[in-house]
Amino acid sequence: MPLPTAPTRRPNNSTTRQADKKANGDLLLKGVLCVLIGLGVLVSPYFITSPGMQGIVANASLVGWFALVLGVAFIGLYVRRRLTAQTRH
């Protein structure tokens, strides 16, 4: 006797809805924090008065760009999840 096919949709109960809501909130929080860190690293060399420290932070601009892009990607994923969740219900 063959096995039944795997379900294609998750159950729609309060536990999964709460878990999805928490995961979406965490994703938005991570995105906002990454964007703030990225902007802080990219903008801070203009406000630092010490030339040595300014050079060190300026050399870390690649990290700032990575954090900024990652944060924007997290926020984009959050928006995509919210838009698809509205069309499904």
Secondary structure, DSSP 8 states (H G I E B T S, - for coil): -------SS---SHHHHHHHHHHHHHHHHHHHHHHHHHHHHHHGGGT---HHHHHHHHHTHHHHHHHHHHHHHHHHHHHHHHHHHHHH-
